């Protein structure tokens, strides 16, 4: 297994180098050290793409284990949609914090991700005191639809900002800063670390929630911890890059085919896999129709949907 | 010693189990039987903490509600009827989860548990490829690796054919030879209760209506009162077919 991680690390580094070197403007390697394009534009963008991909992917892997549902991710839980409402509201109302670009959006997105989680859990609890995973997913899907309609209302009344908001909701990694990189790095290290520390518990949940309780997992505590860690990561990612679908859904499936379902191996693999996937999608978004740039969410959805169907067909054939 | 006092479980204001009290001493094999909706599974789900309840359940001197999940798991193991696994974990990975409460990587306990249920040879195989009987033996091995004092079974052989049913109960029989082990099993099959139980709790409408040795609790009068039919006559008819 260490060889697998070594290969993952090498693949990540190669992808990173490739994404740094390729773009609408080709910069010779000898000039990279002094290039504003490389250090001022591409480096923070590629790092942010990798970090967002890694965060969304590990969050998806954790959700799929926790809810014992291969279709679960931040979108299914309703947290992405909730975070989008917060971010869109911040953009539409022009909420900013002086000296901290995007901080208003980040705070609003994270806050709404939290609030969404609180509402989803409160409603689930009212329906089902045991907070069963099926109830959480059901409420999450309904909440997503509700949040999407609020986002639409905000866009309708956003006036001139509507175009920017629509562009943002499709996902974008353009104009990334080193401040965003640090934000993603710190939240990823803290909350991704929390998820990694719960690998054993997530294995038990992936076998079954009742089984997890029976072997001694404190199901309530673990569920809340994982859901909060996932929500914060998704909230921060949404605030930085907009709504990017399919990463948390598809990448864990692909990685699981290499590492197996054990979260001790799956989640570290998902970190590498998510980073590679989103860096490559971002590369495609900014180079395929250069100088025009495709929204990253469109690319991940196109690639993700095709991959997802292939994975399911492959599994069916194996069976 | 497990002691349940005045257990009551309600769903939306309706009592599914009510005034349920019993004690389970080491070495006992208690079979909980009764018709559908009698509250059998609800009682054991209350013991495992899967449903909220009023009343008190103690293990030794400790209140189960006040015990941490890992403490409870070291004392009580549970084998249920629905053990569908959605991901391709290996047999060994599922069995190893039985050691979660001990925070250790005691491979010996896992090896012994796998050997006990006869799955050592396929320990690396994905659980998705197992038959229903093999999967249930995998979870039985998990419980054995957990090494609890009290084993709770909630209709563990419901979907299994009689060969696997027999095998599961033989494995349980062997395990129960270890001193100090207690079995509390919810079963539908009255014959199983009679053969394997040292004591039977007969339930109806959420309450225990008979508690005693199998032949006493499963007397023709009790069974007729609970099932609304002559159970003995029906069983004879079934056996007569063979």
Boltz contact constraints between the chains, C-beta under 6 A:
constraints:
  - contact:
      token1: [A, 68]
      token2: [B, 86]
      max_distance: 6.0
  - contact:
      token1: [A, 204]
      token2: [B, 97]
      max_distance: 6.0
  - contact:
      token1: [A, 206]
      token2: [B, 87]
      max_distance: 6.0
  - contact:
      token1: [A, 207]
      token2: [B, 85]
      max_distance: 6.0
  - contact:
      token1: [A, 207]
      token2: [B, 94]
      max_distance: 6.0
  - contact:
      token1: [A, 214]
      token2: [B, 78]
      max_distance: 6.0
  - contact:
      token1: [A, 215]
      token2: [B, 73]
      max_distance: 6.0
  - contact:
      token1: [A, 215]
      token2: [B, 97]
      max_distance: 6.0
  - contact:
      token1: [A, 215]
      token2: [B, 100]
      max_distance: 6.0
  - contact:
      token1: [A, 216]
      token2: [B, 69]
      max_distance: 6.0
  - contact:
      token1: [A, 216]
      token2: [B, 70]
      max_distance: 6.0
  - contact:
      token1: [A, 216]
      token2: [B, 73]
      max_distance: 6.0
  - contact:
      token1: [A, 216]
      token2: [B, 100]
      max_distance: 6.0
  - contact:
      token1: [A, 216]
      token2: [B, 101]
      max_distance: 6.0
  - contact:
      token1: [A, 218]
      token2: [B, 69]
      max_distance: 6.0
  - contact:
      token1: [A, 261]
      token2: [B, 87]
      max_distance: 6.0
  - contact:
      token1: [A, 261]
      token2: [B, 88]
      max_distance: 6.0
  - contact:
      token1: [A, 261]
      token2: [B, 89]
      max_distance: 6.0
  - contact:
      token1: [A, 262]
      token2: [B, 93]
      max_distance: 6.0
